[in-house]
Amino acid sequence: MIGVVVALIFSGISWYASLIPAGVSYWLLMQYLPAAQRFRA
């Protein structure tokens, strides 16, 4: 979702602009959501 919003804001470089926020938000969610704790190494 965050990647989509950033891609819409920066439409000229949408793929590159959305990659970093989407990756960071995924990493943060995997770090702090209780349901994702079972996937941590």
Residue pairs with C-beta under 8 A, 6 or more apart in sequence:
1 25
2 21
2 22
2 25
3 18
3 19
3 21
3 22
3 25
4 18
6 17
6 18
6 21
6 22
7 14
7 15
7 17
7 18
8 14
9 17
10 17
10 18
29 36
30 36
30 39
30 40
